[in-house]
Each structure stands twice: as structure tokens, then as C-alpha cells.
Amino acid sequence: MSAKAKSTGNSLVELVVIVAVALGLALGIQAFLVKPYRIPSESMVPTLEIGQRVLVNRIGTRFSDPSVGDVTVFHPPRGSETNECGAEPREGQACPKPTPTRSDVNFIKRIVAGPGDRVAIVEGRVILNGKRQDEDFIRPCADPQDPSCNFPTPVVVPADHYFMMGDNRGASDDSRFWGPVPNEWIIGNAFATYWPPKKIGLL
């Protein structure tokens, strides 16, 4: 074999190894560190539009607990597609408990209450531990008297659970209907948008 042919063969092997390593790193980053996510519905309008893409930090929640205000990707409870609740709520109360198993789908919502918090919803706005929250980022309910926007009887969020709501309060299926989400079902916090280009920025 000539030196030139040997060199070409070595270069080809090197290229294959580089591509394999690059693919491995990309898959590893997506699996363990950062994952892209496409917004599938209008539930987070005006913060996030349909088709917008965000980056999700998959490692952060392993070292610290999520916080109220975080925009979070997670697995909802099984039955969330039909608003199934894991316990019978009291009159005027949101769903207090999820079904015991998680769904395989991914949702994106905002954490509005954490473990031990008392949360009620009046006219689509969160009342957290008795205090109405300043939520200038939401799209309010079109009809403030809509029953789906009013749950004045507080729910106490169970230990290690988080109460999720979409920013589009009149057009979001969320914890109001299928209960708080266990911490172990949370995938990670969305921290930046990368598509479309005019929407690039931090959340």
C-alpha cells in the first residue's frame, strides 16, 4: 500500500471517529444536560408561542429544588389528557392529588406553588398562601367568572409536589384539573428560547 493510500485511509478512519464522538457528545448532552423542546399549544401564551423552541436544563433539578416562577417541562399524571383527578376535590377547590402514575407525554407550564403552599385561583389569578400574586406575564381569563378560572377553596400542595399552571389562564389544562406534580416527574427548567431567531433570549 502506498503512503498516499495509507494516509487517505487513516484520514477516513479519523473522520469517522470524530463524527462518532461528536454524535455521542450531542446525544449525551441532550440526554443528561440540555434538551430542546418545541411548544405544542397556546397554554403558555404570551410568554411562549406555538412552535417556539426552548432549551431545558435537565441537570439543575438534580442539585436544587425547583422554585415558584420556573417555567418547567415535566411528565403530567396519567389521565391528564381527560382532566382526570386522583382525588375528589372539595367544593370550589382545584384537584388536590394527581393519579398515581405519570404519563409519557411532556408538558410545559409555570410552577405557581411548591410543597406545603396553600394555593387558590380567583379569576384566573393565583392566591398563594393568602396573598394574590403579581402576575404581569399572564394572559387573563376572557371571562373572569368562568368556573375553570375560579377555585377559591385552597389546595395544600403535598410534600415534594409542585402546582403547575399555564400563563394563558383561560386556555390551559394544568394542575387545576389534574393535580400537583411530583418532583421526580419534572424533566427540567426551560431557561432560553432559540427559535424563531427574533425570539432568542433567556426566560
NUZA-679040 format. One line per 4 residues: number of its first residue (from 1); their letters; for each residue x, y, z of N, C-alpha, C, O, CB. Coordinates in Angstrom, 1 decimal. Glycine has a CB too. Layout:
! NUZA-679040
NUM> A> X/Y/Z/X/Y/Z/X/Y/Z/X/Y/Z/X/Y/Z; ...
END
This chain:
! NUZA-679040
1> MSAK> 0.9/-1.2/0.0/0.0/0.0/0.0/0.9/1.2/0.0/1.8/1.3/0.8/-1.0/0.0/1.2; 0.6/2.2/-0.9/1.4/3.4/-1.0/1.1/4.3/0.2/0.1/4.1/0.9/1.0/4.2/-2.2; 2.1/5.2/0.5/1.9/6.1/1.6/0.7/7.0/1.5/0.1/7.3/2.4/3.2/7.0/1.7; 0.4/7.4/0.2/-0.8/8.2/-0.1/-2.1/7.5/0.3/-2.9/8.1/0.9/-0.8/8.7/-1.5
5> AKST> -2.2/6.2/-0.2/-3.4/5.5/0.1/-3.5/5.2/1.6/-4.6/5.3/2.2/-3.3/4.1/-0.6; -2.4/4.9/2.3/-2.4/4.7/3.7/-2.9/6.0/4.5/-3.7/5.9/5.4/-1.1/4.3/4.3; -2.4/7.1/4.0/-2.8/8.4/4.6/-4.3/8.7/4.4/-4.9/9.2/5.3/-1.9/9.6/4.0; -4.8/8.4/3.2/-6.2/8.6/2.9/-7.0/7.7/3.8/-8.1/8.1/4.3/-6.5/8.3/1.4
9> GNSL> -6.6/6.4/4.0/-7.3/5.5/4.9/-7.3/6.0/6.3/-8.4/5.9/7.0/-6.7/4.1/4.8; -6.2/6.5/6.8/-6.1/7.0/8.2/-7.0/8.2/8.3/-7.7/8.4/9.4/-4.7/7.4/8.5; -7.1/9.1/7.3/-7.9/10.3/7.4/-9.4/9.9/7.5/-10.2/10.5/8.2/-7.6/11.2/6.2; -9.8/8.9/6.7/-11.2/8.4/6.7/-11.5/7.9/8.1/-12.6/8.1/8.6/-11.4/7.3/5.6
13> VELV> -10.6/7.0/8.6/-10.9/6.5/10.0/-11.0/7.6/11.0/-11.9/7.6/11.9/-9.8/5.5/10.4; -10.1/8.6/10.9/-10.1/9.7/11.8/-11.4/10.5/11.7/-12.0/10.9/12.7/-9.0/10.7/11.5; -11.9/10.7/10.5/-13.2/11.4/10.2/-14.4/10.7/10.9/-15.2/11.2/11.5/-13.4/11.6/8.7; -14.4/9.3/10.6/-15.4/8.5/11.2/-15.4/8.6/12.7/-16.5/8.7/13.4/-15.3/7.0/10.8
17> VIVA> -14.2/8.5/13.3/-14.1/8.6/14.8/-14.6/10.0/15.3/-15.3/10.0/16.3/-12.7/8.4/15.2; -14.2/11.1/14.6/-14.6/12.4/15.0/-16.1/12.5/15.0/-16.8/13.1/15.9/-14.0/13.5/14.1; -16.7/12.1/13.9/-18.2/12.1/13.7/-18.9/11.3/14.8/-19.9/11.8/15.4/-18.6/11.6/12.3; -18.4/10.1/15.1/-19.0/9.3/16.1/-18.9/9.9/17.5/-19.9/9.9/18.2/-18.3/7.9/16.1
21> VALG> -17.7/10.5/17.8/-17.6/11.2/19.1/-18.5/12.4/19.2/-19.1/12.6/20.2/-16.1/11.6/19.3; -18.6/13.2/18.1/-19.5/14.4/18.1/-20.9/14.0/18.3/-21.7/14.6/19.0/-19.3/15.1/16.7; -21.4/12.9/17.6/-22.7/12.4/17.8/-23.0/11.9/19.2/-24.0/12.2/19.8/-23.0/11.3/16.8; -22.0/11.2/19.7/-22.1/10.7/21.1/-22.2/11.8/22.1/-23.0/11.8/23.0/-20.9/9.9/21.4
25> LALG> -21.4/12.9/21.9/-21.5/14.1/22.8/-22.8/14.7/22.7/-23.4/15.1/23.7/-20.3/15.1/22.5; -23.3/14.9/21.4/-24.6/15.6/21.2/-25.7/14.8/21.9/-26.6/15.4/22.6/-24.9/15.7/19.7; -25.7/13.5/21.7/-26.7/12.6/22.4/-26.6/12.7/23.9/-27.6/12.7/24.6/-26.7/11.2/21.8; -25.4/12.7/24.4/-25.1/12.7/25.8/-25.6/14.0/26.4/-26.2/14.0/27.5/-23.7/12.5/26.1
29> IQAF> -25.3/15.1/25.7/-25.7/16.4/26.2/-27.3/16.5/26.3/-27.8/17.0/27.2/-25.2/17.5/25.3; -27.9/16.0/25.2/-29.4/16.0/25.2/-30.0/15.1/26.2/-31.0/15.4/26.8/-29.9/15.6/23.8; -29.4/14.0/26.5/-29.9/13.0/27.4/-29.7/13.5/28.9/-30.6/13.2/29.7/-29.3/11.7/27.2; -28.6/14.1/29.2/-28.3/14.4/30.6/-28.2/15.9/30.9/-28.3/16.2/32.1/-27.0/13.7/30.9
33> LVKP> -27.9/16.8/30.0/-27.7/18.2/30.3/-28.7/19.1/29.8/-29.5/19.7/30.6/-26.3/18.6/29.8; -28.8/19.3/28.5/-29.7/20.2/27.9/-30.5/19.6/26.8/-30.0/18.9/25.9/-28.9/21.5/27.3; -31.9/19.8/26.8/-32.7/19.2/25.8/-33.6/20.2/25.1/-34.1/21.1/25.8/-33.6/18.1/26.4; -33.7/20.2/23.8/-34.6/21.2/23.1/-36.0/20.7/23.2/-36.3/19.5/23.3/-34.2/21.3/21.6
37> YRIP> -37.0/21.7/23.2/-38.4/21.3/23.4/-39.2/22.3/22.5/-39.0/23.5/22.6/-38.8/21.4/24.9; -40.1/21.8/21.8/-41.0/22.6/20.9/-42.3/22.9/21.6/-42.9/22.0/22.2/-41.2/22.0/19.6; -42.8/24.1/21.7/-44.0/24.5/22.3/-45.2/24.0/21.5/-45.4/24.5/20.3/-44.1/26.0/22.5; -46.0/23.1/22.0/-47.0/22.4/21.2/-48.4/23.1/21.2/-49.3/22.8/20.4/-47.2/21.0/21.6
41> SESM> -48.7/24.0/22.2/-50.0/24.5/22.3/-49.9/26.0/22.8/-48.8/26.6/23.0/-50.8/23.7/23.4; -51.1/26.6/22.9/-51.2/28.0/23.3/-51.2/28.2/24.8/-51.5/29.3/25.3/-52.4/28.7/22.7; -51.0/27.2/25.6/-51.2/27.3/27.0/-50.2/28.2/27.7/-50.5/28.7/28.8/-51.1/25.9/27.7; -49.1/28.5/27.1/-48.1/29.4/27.7/-48.0/30.8/27.1/-47.1/31.6/27.4/-46.7/28.8/27.7
45> VPTL> -49.0/31.1/26.2/-49.1/32.4/25.6/-49.4/33.4/26.8/-50.3/33.0/27.6/-50.2/32.5/24.5; -48.8/34.6/26.8/-48.0/35.3/25.9/-46.5/35.0/26.1/-45.7/35.5/25.3/-48.2/36.7/25.9; -46.1/34.2/27.1/-44.7/34.0/27.3/-44.0/33.2/26.2/-42.9/33.5/25.7/-44.5/33.3/28.7; -44.7/32.1/25.8/-44.2/31.3/24.7/-45.3/31.0/23.7/-46.5/30.6/24.1/-43.7/29.9/25.3
49> EIGQ> -45.0/31.2/22.4/-46.0/30.9/21.4/-45.9/29.5/20.8/-44.9/28.8/21.0/-45.8/32.0/20.2; -47.0/29.1/20.1/-46.9/27.8/19.5/-45.8/27.7/18.5/-45.6/28.6/17.7/-48.3/27.5/18.8; -45.0/26.6/18.5/-43.9/26.4/17.6/-42.6/27.0/18.0/-41.6/26.7/17.5/-44.3/27.1/16.3; -42.6/27.9/19.0/-41.4/28.4/19.6/-40.6/27.2/20.2/-41.2/26.2/20.7/-41.7/29.5/20.6
53> RVLV> -39.3/27.3/20.2/-38.4/26.3/20.8/-37.6/26.8/22.0/-37.1/27.9/21.9/-37.5/25.7/19.7; -37.5/26.0/23.0/-36.8/26.4/24.2/-35.7/25.3/24.5/-35.8/24.2/24.0/-37.8/26.5/25.4; -34.8/25.7/25.3/-33.8/24.8/25.9/-34.1/24.5/27.3/-34.4/25.4/28.1/-32.3/25.4/25.7; -34.0/23.2/27.7/-34.4/22.8/29.0/-33.2/22.2/29.7/-32.5/21.3/29.2/-35.5/21.7/28.9
57> NRIG> -32.9/22.8/30.9/-31.8/22.3/31.8/-32.2/21.1/32.5/-33.0/21.1/33.4/-31.4/23.4/32.8; -31.6/19.9/32.1/-32.0/18.6/32.7/-31.3/18.3/33.9/-31.7/17.4/34.7/-31.9/17.5/31.7; -30.2/19.0/34.2/-29.4/18.6/35.4/-29.6/19.5/36.6/-29.3/19.1/37.7/-27.9/18.7/35.0; -30.2/20.7/36.4/-30.3/21.7/37.5/-31.2/21.1/38.6/-30.8/21.3/39.8/-30.9/22.9/37.0
61> TRFS> -32.3/20.4/38.3/-33.2/20.0/39.4/-32.6/18.8/40.2/-33.1/18.4/41.2/-34.5/19.6/38.8; -31.5/18.2/39.7/-30.8/17.2/40.5/-30.0/17.7/41.7/-29.7/17.0/42.6/-29.9/16.4/39.6; -29.7/19.0/41.6/-28.9/19.6/42.6/-29.6/20.6/43.5/-29.2/21.0/44.6/-27.7/20.3/42.0; -30.8/21.1/43.0/-31.6/22.0/43.8/-33.1/21.9/43.4/-33.4/21.4/42.3/-31.1/23.5/43.5
65> DPSV> -33.9/22.2/44.3/-35.4/22.1/44.1/-35.8/23.2/43.2/-35.3/24.3/43.1/-36.1/22.1/45.4; -36.9/22.9/42.4/-37.5/23.9/41.5/-38.1/25.0/42.4/-38.3/24.8/43.6/-38.6/23.3/40.6; -38.3/26.2/41.8/-38.8/27.3/42.5/-40.1/27.8/41.9/-40.3/27.6/40.7/-37.8/28.4/42.6; -40.9/28.5/42.7/-42.1/29.2/42.1/-41.7/30.2/41.1/-40.7/31.0/41.3/-42.9/29.9/43.3
69> GDVT> -42.3/30.2/39.9/-42.0/31.1/38.9/-41.2/30.4/37.7/-41.1/30.9/36.6/-41.1/32.2/39.4; -40.6/29.2/38.0/-39.9/28.5/37.0/-40.8/28.0/35.9/-41.9/27.5/36.2/-39.1/27.3/37.6; -40.4/28.2/34.6/-41.1/27.5/33.5/-40.5/26.2/33.3/-39.3/26.0/33.1/-41.0/28.4/32.2; -41.3/25.1/33.4/-40.8/23.8/33.7/-41.4/22.8/32.7/-42.6/22.8/32.4/-41.1/23.4/35.1
73> VFHP> -40.6/21.9/32.2/-41.0/20.7/31.4/-41.1/19.5/32.3/-40.2/19.3/33.1/-40.1/20.5/30.1; -42.2/18.8/32.2/-42.4/17.6/33.1/-43.4/16.6/32.5/-44.0/16.9/31.5/-43.0/18.2/34.5; -43.5/15.5/33.1/-44.5/14.5/32.8/-45.7/14.7/33.6/-45.6/14.7/34.9/-43.9/13.0/33.0; -46.9/15.0/33.0/-48.1/15.1/33.8/-48.6/13.8/34.3/-48.1/12.7/33.8/-49.2/15.8/33.0
77> PRGS> -49.5/13.7/35.2/-50.1/12.4/35.6/-50.9/11.8/34.5/-51.4/12.4/33.6/-51.0/12.6/36.8; -50.9/10.4/34.5/-51.7/9.7/33.6/-53.2/10.1/33.7/-53.7/10.2/34.8/-51.5/8.2/33.7; -53.8/10.3/32.6/-55.2/10.8/32.7/-55.4/12.3/32.5/-56.5/12.8/32.5/-55.9/10.4/33.9; -54.2/13.0/32.4/-54.3/14.5/32.3/-54.9/14.9/31.0/-55.5/16.0/31.0/-52.8/15.1/32.4
81> ETNE> -54.9/14.1/30.0/-55.5/14.5/28.7/-57.0/14.6/28.8/-57.6/15.3/28.0/-55.1/13.4/27.6; -57.6/13.9/29.8/-59.0/14.0/30.0/-59.3/14.6/31.4/-60.4/14.5/31.9/-59.6/12.6/30.0; -58.3/15.4/31.9/-58.5/16.1/33.2/-59.0/15.2/34.3/-59.9/15.5/35.1/-59.5/17.2/33.0; -58.3/14.0/34.4/-58.7/13.0/35.5/-57.9/13.4/36.7/-56.7/13.7/36.7/-58.3/11.6/35.1
85> CGAE> -58.6/13.5/37.9/-58.0/13.9/39.1/-57.9/12.6/40.0/-58.7/11.7/39.9/-58.9/15.0/39.9; -56.8/12.6/40.8/-56.6/11.4/41.7/-57.4/11.4/43.0/-57.2/10.5/43.7/-55.2/11.4/42.0; -58.1/12.5/43.3/-59.0/12.5/44.5/-60.1/13.5/44.2/-60.0/14.4/43.4/-58.1/13.0/45.7; -61.2/13.3/45.0/-62.4/14.2/44.8/-62.1/15.5/45.5/-61.9/15.5/46.7/-63.6/13.5/45.4
89> PREG> -62.1/16.6/44.7/-61.9/17.9/45.4/-63.1/18.4/46.2/-64.2/18.0/45.9/-61.5/19.0/44.3; -62.8/19.2/47.1/-63.9/19.9/47.9/-64.6/20.9/47.0/-64.0/21.2/45.9/-63.4/20.5/49.2; -65.7/21.4/47.4/-66.4/22.4/46.6/-65.6/23.6/46.4/-65.0/24.2/47.4/-67.8/22.7/47.2; -65.4/24.1/45.1/-64.6/25.2/44.8/-63.1/25.1/44.9/-62.4/26.0/45.0/-65.0/26.3/45.8
93> QACP> -62.7/23.8/44.9/-61.3/23.5/45.0/-60.7/22.9/43.8/-61.4/22.1/43.1/-61.0/22.6/46.2; -59.5/23.3/43.4/-58.7/22.6/42.3/-58.4/21.2/42.7/-58.6/20.8/43.9/-57.4/23.4/42.0; -58.0/20.4/41.8/-57.6/19.0/42.0/-56.5/18.9/43.1/-55.4/19.5/42.9/-57.2/18.3/40.7; -56.7/18.2/44.2/-55.7/18.2/45.3/-54.6/17.1/45.1/-53.6/17.2/45.8/-56.4/18.0/46.6
97> KPTP> -54.9/16.1/44.2/-54.0/15.0/44.1/-53.9/14.4/42.7/-55.0/14.2/42.1/-54.4/13.9/45.2; -52.8/14.1/42.2/-52.7/13.5/40.8/-53.0/12.0/40.9/-53.0/11.4/42.0/-51.3/13.7/40.2; -53.3/11.4/39.7/-53.3/10.0/39.6/-51.9/9.4/40.0/-50.9/10.2/39.8/-53.8/9.5/38.2; -51.8/8.2/40.4/-50.5/7.7/40.9/-49.4/7.4/39.9/-48.3/7.3/40.3/-50.8/6.4/41.7
101> TRSD> -49.8/7.3/38.6/-48.7/7.1/37.6/-48.6/8.2/36.7/-49.6/9.0/36.5/-49.0/5.8/36.9; -47.4/8.4/36.1/-47.2/9.5/35.2/-47.5/9.1/33.7/-47.4/8.0/33.4/-45.8/10.0/35.3; -47.8/10.1/33.0/-47.9/10.0/31.5/-46.6/10.0/30.8/-45.6/10.5/31.4/-48.9/11.1/30.9; -46.5/9.5/29.6/-45.2/9.5/28.9/-45.1/10.8/28.1/-44.0/11.1/27.5/-45.2/8.3/27.9
105> VNFI> -46.1/11.6/28.0/-46.0/12.9/27.2/-45.3/13.9/28.1/-45.2/13.8/29.3/-47.4/13.4/26.8; -44.9/15.0/27.4/-44.2/16.1/28.1/-45.1/17.4/28.1/-45.7/17.7/27.0/-42.9/16.4/27.5; -45.3/18.1/29.2/-46.0/19.3/29.2/-45.0/20.4/29.6/-43.9/20.1/30.2/-47.2/19.3/30.2; -45.3/21.7/29.3/-44.6/22.8/29.8/-45.5/23.8/30.4/-46.5/24.2/29.8/-43.7/23.5/28.6
109> KRIV> -45.3/24.1/31.7/-46.1/25.1/32.4/-45.2/25.9/33.4/-44.0/25.7/33.4/-47.2/24.3/33.2; -45.8/26.7/34.2/-45.1/27.5/35.2/-45.4/27.0/36.6/-46.6/26.7/36.8/-45.4/29.1/35.0; -44.4/26.9/37.4/-44.7/26.5/38.8/-45.2/27.7/39.5/-44.6/28.8/39.5/-43.3/26.0/39.5; -46.4/27.5/40.1/-47.1/28.6/40.9/-47.1/28.4/42.4/-47.4/29.3/43.1/-48.5/28.9/40.3
113> AGPG> -46.8/27.2/42.8/-46.8/26.8/44.2/-46.0/25.6/44.4/-45.9/24.7/43.6/-48.3/26.6/44.8; -45.3/25.6/45.6/-44.5/24.4/45.9/-45.0/23.6/47.1/-46.1/23.9/47.6/-43.1/24.9/46.2; -44.1/22.7/47.6/-44.5/21.8/48.7/-45.0/22.6/50.0/-44.3/23.5/50.4/-43.4/20.9/49.1; -46.2/22.3/50.5/-46.7/22.9/51.7/-47.4/24.2/51.5/-48.1/24.7/52.4/-45.6/23.2/52.6
117> DRVA> -47.3/24.8/50.3/-48.0/26.0/50.0/-49.6/25.8/49.9/-50.0/24.7/49.5/-47.5/26.6/48.6; -50.3/26.8/50.2/-51.8/26.8/50.0/-52.1/27.7/48.8/-51.7/28.9/48.8/-52.5/27.4/51.3; -52.7/27.1/47.8/-53.0/27.8/46.6/-54.4/27.8/46.2/-55.1/26.7/46.3/-52.1/27.2/45.4; -55.0/28.9/45.8/-56.3/29.1/45.3/-56.2/29.9/44.1/-55.2/30.6/43.8/-57.3/29.8/46.4
121> IVEG> -57.3/29.8/43.2/-57.3/30.6/42.0/-58.6/31.4/42.0/-59.7/30.8/42.1/-57.2/29.7/40.7; -58.5/32.7/41.8/-59.6/33.6/41.7/-59.5/34.4/40.4/-58.6/35.2/40.2/-59.8/34.5/42.9; -60.5/34.3/39.5/-60.5/35.0/38.2/-59.2/34.7/37.4/-58.7/35.6/36.8/-60.7/36.5/38.4; -58.7/33.5/37.6/-57.5/33.0/36.8/-56.2/33.4/37.5/-55.2/33.1/36.9/-57.6/33.6/35.5
125> RVIL> -56.3/34.1/38.6/-55.0/34.6/39.2/-54.8/33.8/40.5/-55.7/33.4/41.2/-55.1/36.1/39.6; -53.5/33.6/40.8/-53.1/32.7/41.9/-53.1/33.5/43.2/-52.6/34.6/43.3/-51.6/32.2/41.6; -53.7/32.9/44.2/-53.7/33.3/45.6/-52.8/32.4/46.3/-53.2/31.2/46.6/-55.1/33.4/46.2; -51.6/32.8/46.6/-50.6/31.9/47.2/-50.4/32.2/48.7/-50.0/33.3/49.1/-49.2/32.0/46.5
129> NGKR> -50.8/31.3/49.5/-50.7/31.4/51.0/-51.4/32.7/51.4/-51.0/33.5/52.3/-49.2/31.5/51.5; -52.6/32.9/50.8/-53.5/34.0/51.2/-53.2/35.3/50.5/-53.9/36.3/50.7/-53.4/34.2/52.6; -52.1/35.4/49.7/-51.7/36.6/49.0/-51.9/36.5/47.5/-51.3/35.6/46.9/-50.3/37.0/49.4; -52.6/37.5/46.9/-52.8/37.5/45.5/-51.4/37.8/44.8/-50.8/38.8/45.2/-53.8/38.5/45.1
133> QDED> -51.0/37.0/43.9/-49.7/37.2/43.2/-49.7/38.2/42.1/-50.7/38.4/41.4/-49.2/35.8/42.7; -48.6/38.9/42.0/-48.4/39.9/40.9/-48.0/39.1/39.7/-46.8/38.8/39.6/-47.4/41.1/41.3; -48.9/38.9/38.7/-48.6/38.1/37.6/-48.8/38.9/36.3/-49.7/38.7/35.6/-49.5/36.8/37.6; -47.8/39.8/36.0/-48.0/40.6/34.8/-47.6/39.9/33.6/-47.7/40.4/32.5/-47.1/41.8/35.0
137> FIRP> -47.2/38.6/33.7/-46.8/37.8/32.5/-47.9/37.0/31.9/-47.7/36.4/30.9/-45.6/36.9/32.9; -49.1/37.0/32.6/-50.1/36.0/32.1/-51.1/36.7/31.1/-51.1/37.9/30.9/-50.9/35.6/33.3; -51.8/35.8/30.4/-53.0/36.3/29.6/-54.2/35.9/30.5/-54.5/34.8/30.7/-53.0/35.6/28.2; -54.9/36.9/31.0/-56.0/36.7/31.9/-57.1/35.9/31.2/-57.2/35.8/30.0/-56.5/38.0/32.5
141> CADP> -58.0/35.3/32.0/-59.2/34.7/31.5/-60.1/35.7/30.8/-60.3/36.8/31.3/-60.0/34.0/32.7; -60.6/35.3/29.6/-61.5/36.1/28.9/-62.8/36.4/29.7/-63.3/37.6/29.6/-61.9/35.5/27.5; -63.3/35.4/30.4/-64.4/35.6/31.3/-64.0/35.3/32.7/-63.8/34.2/33.1/-65.6/34.6/30.9; -63.8/36.4/33.5/-63.3/36.2/34.9/-64.2/35.3/35.7/-63.7/34.7/36.7/-63.2/37.5/35.5
145> QDPS> -65.5/35.1/35.3/-66.4/34.3/36.1/-66.4/32.8/35.6/-67.1/32.0/36.2/-67.8/34.9/36.1; -65.6/32.5/34.6/-65.5/31.2/34.1/-65.2/30.2/35.2/-64.2/30.4/35.9/-64.5/31.1/32.9; -66.0/29.1/35.5/-65.7/28.2/36.6/-64.3/27.6/36.5/-63.7/27.3/37.5/-66.7/27.1/36.6; -63.7/27.4/35.3/-62.4/26.8/35.2/-61.3/27.8/35.6/-60.1/27.5/35.7/-62.1/26.4/33.7
149> CNFP> -61.7/29.1/35.8/-60.7/30.1/36.3/-60.9/30.5/37.7/-60.3/31.4/38.2/-60.9/31.4/35.4; -61.8/29.8/38.4/-62.1/30.1/39.8/-62.2/28.8/40.7/-63.1/28.0/40.6/-63.5/30.8/39.9; -61.2/28.7/41.6/-61.1/27.7/42.6/-60.7/28.3/43.9/-59.6/28.2/44.3/-60.0/26.5/42.1; -61.7/29.0/44.5/-61.4/29.8/45.7/-61.0/29.0/47.0/-60.5/29.6/47.9/-62.5/30.7/46.0
153> TPVV> -61.4/27.7/47.0/-61.1/26.9/48.2/-59.6/26.4/48.0/-59.3/25.8/47.1/-62.0/25.7/48.3; -58.7/26.8/49.0/-57.3/26.5/48.8/-57.0/25.0/48.8/-57.7/24.2/49.4/-56.5/27.1/49.9; -56.0/24.6/48.0/-55.4/23.3/48.0/-54.0/23.4/48.7/-53.3/24.4/48.4/-55.2/22.8/46.5; -53.7/22.5/49.6/-52.4/22.4/50.2/-51.5/21.5/49.3/-51.9/20.3/49.1/-52.4/21.9/51.7
157> VPAD> -50.5/22.0/48.7/-49.6/21.2/47.9/-48.9/20.2/48.7/-48.2/20.5/49.7/-48.6/22.1/47.1; -49.0/18.9/48.3/-48.3/17.8/49.1/-46.8/18.0/49.1/-46.2/18.7/48.3/-48.6/16.4/48.6; -46.1/17.3/50.1/-44.6/17.3/50.1/-44.1/16.8/48.8/-44.6/15.9/48.2/-44.1/16.5/51.3; -43.0/17.5/48.3/-42.3/17.1/47.1/-43.1/17.1/45.9/-42.9/16.4/44.9/-41.8/15.7/47.3
161> HYFM> -44.2/18.0/45.9/-45.0/18.2/44.7/-45.0/19.7/44.3/-44.7/20.5/45.1/-46.5/17.7/45.0; -45.4/20.0/43.1/-45.4/21.3/42.6/-46.7/21.6/41.8/-47.2/20.7/41.0/-44.2/21.7/41.7; -47.3/22.7/42.0/-48.6/23.1/41.3/-48.3/23.9/40.1/-47.6/24.9/40.1/-49.5/23.9/42.3; -48.7/23.4/38.9/-48.3/23.9/37.6/-49.5/24.6/37.0/-50.6/24.1/37.0/-47.8/22.8/36.7
165> MGDN> -49.3/25.8/36.4/-50.3/26.4/35.6/-49.7/27.1/34.3/-48.6/27.5/34.3/-51.0/27.5/36.4; -50.5/27.1/33.2/-50.1/27.8/32.0/-50.3/29.3/32.2/-51.2/29.7/33.0/-50.9/27.2/30.8; -49.5/30.1/31.5/-49.7/31.5/31.6/-51.0/32.0/30.9/-51.5/33.1/31.2/-48.5/32.2/31.0; -51.5/31.2/29.9/-52.7/31.5/29.3/-53.8/30.9/30.1/-54.3/29.8/29.8/-52.7/31.0/27.8
169> RGAS> -54.3/31.7/31.1/-55.1/31.1/32.2/-56.5/30.6/31.7/-57.0/29.7/32.3/-55.3/32.1/33.2; -57.0/31.1/30.6/-58.3/30.6/30.1/-58.1/29.5/29.1/-59.1/29.0/28.6/-59.0/31.7/29.5; -56.9/29.1/28.7/-56.7/28.1/27.7/-55.5/27.1/28.1/-54.7/26.8/27.2/-56.4/28.7/26.3; -55.6/26.6/29.3/-54.5/25.7/29.7/-55.1/24.6/30.6/-55.8/24.9/31.6/-53.4/26.5/30.6
173> DDSR> -54.8/23.4/30.2/-55.1/22.2/31.1/-53.9/22.0/32.0/-52.8/21.7/31.5/-55.4/20.9/30.2; -54.1/22.2/33.3/-53.0/22.2/34.2/-53.4/21.6/35.6/-54.4/20.9/35.7/-52.4/23.6/34.4; -52.6/21.9/36.6/-52.8/21.3/37.9/-54.2/21.6/38.5/-54.6/21.0/39.4/-51.7/21.8/38.9; -54.8/22.7/38.0/-56.2/22.9/38.4/-57.1/21.7/38.3/-58.0/21.5/39.1/-56.8/24.1/37.7
177> FWGP> -56.8/21.0/37.2/-57.7/19.9/36.8/-57.2/18.5/37.0/-57.9/17.6/37.2/-58.0/20.0/35.3; -55.8/18.3/37.1/-55.2/17.0/37.3/-54.2/17.0/38.4/-53.5/16.0/38.6/-54.6/16.5/36.1; -54.1/18.0/39.2/-53.3/18.0/40.5/-51.9/18.4/40.4/-51.3/18.5/39.3/-53.4/16.6/41.0; -51.3/18.5/41.5/-49.8/18.8/41.6/-49.0/17.7/41.1/-49.4/16.6/41.0/-49.4/19.1/43.1
181> VPNE> -47.7/18.1/40.7/-46.8/17.1/40.0/-45.7/16.8/40.9/-45.0/17.6/41.5/-46.3/17.7/38.7; -45.4/15.5/41.1/-44.3/15.1/42.0/-42.9/15.5/41.4/-42.8/15.6/40.1/-44.2/13.5/42.1; -42.0/15.9/42.2/-40.7/16.4/41.8/-40.0/15.4/40.8/-39.3/15.8/39.9/-39.8/16.7/43.0; -40.2/14.1/41.1/-39.5/13.1/40.3/-40.0/13.1/38.8/-39.4/12.5/38.0/-39.6/11.7/40.9
185> WIIG> -41.2/13.7/38.5/-41.7/13.7/37.2/-41.2/14.9/36.4/-41.5/15.1/35.2/-43.2/13.7/37.2; -40.5/15.8/37.1/-40.0/17.0/36.4/-38.8/16.7/35.6/-37.8/16.1/36.1/-39.7/18.1/37.5; -38.7/17.1/34.4/-37.6/16.9/33.5/-36.6/18.0/33.7/-35.4/17.7/33.7/-38.1/16.8/32.0; -37.0/19.3/33.7/-36.1/20.4/33.9/-36.7/21.7/33.6/-37.9/21.8/33.2/-34.9/20.2/33.0
189> NAFA> -36.0/22.8/33.9/-36.5/24.1/33.7/-36.1/24.6/32.4/-34.9/24.5/31.9/-35.9/25.1/34.8; -37.0/25.3/31.7/-36.7/25.9/30.4/-36.0/27.3/30.8/-36.5/28.0/31.6/-38.0/26.2/29.5; -34.8/27.5/30.1/-34.0/28.7/30.5/-33.8/29.6/29.4/-33.3/30.8/29.6/-32.7/28.2/31.1; -34.0/29.2/28.1/-33.8/30.1/27.0/-34.6/29.7/25.8/-35.0/28.5/25.7/-32.3/30.1/26.6
193> TYWP> -34.9/30.6/24.9/-35.6/30.3/23.6/-34.5/30.5/22.5/-33.7/31.4/22.6/-36.8/31.2/23.4; -34.6/29.6/21.5/-33.6/29.6/20.4/-34.3/29.7/19.0/-33.6/29.8/18.0/-32.7/28.5/20.5; -35.6/29.6/19.0/-36.3/29.7/17.7/-37.7/30.2/17.9/-38.4/29.7/18.9/-36.3/28.3/17.0; -38.2/31.0/17.0/-37.5/31.6/15.9/-36.4/32.7/16.3/-36.4/33.1/17.4/-38.6/32.3/15.0
197> PKKI> -35.6/33.0/15.3/-34.4/33.9/15.7/-34.9/35.2/16.4/-34.1/35.7/17.3/-33.7/34.3/14.5; -36.0/35.8/16.0/-36.4/37.1/16.6/-36.8/36.9/18.1/-37.0/37.8/18.8/-37.6/37.7/15.8; -37.0/35.6/18.5/-37.4/35.3/19.9/-36.3/34.8/20.8/-36.5/34.4/21.9/-38.6/34.3/19.9; -35.1/34.8/20.2/-33.9/34.3/21.0/-33.7/35.1/22.3/-33.7/36.3/22.2/-32.6/34.3/20.1
201> GLL> -33.6/34.4/23.4/-33.4/35.1/24.6/-33.5/34.2/25.8/-33.9/33.0/25.7/-34.3/36.3/24.7; -33.3/34.7/27.0/-33.4/34.0/28.3/-34.8/34.1/28.8/-35.5/35.1/28.5/-32.4/34.5/29.3; -35.3/33.1/29.5/-36.6/33.1/30.1/-36.5/33.6/31.6/-37.5/33.7/32.3/-37.3/31.7/30.1
END
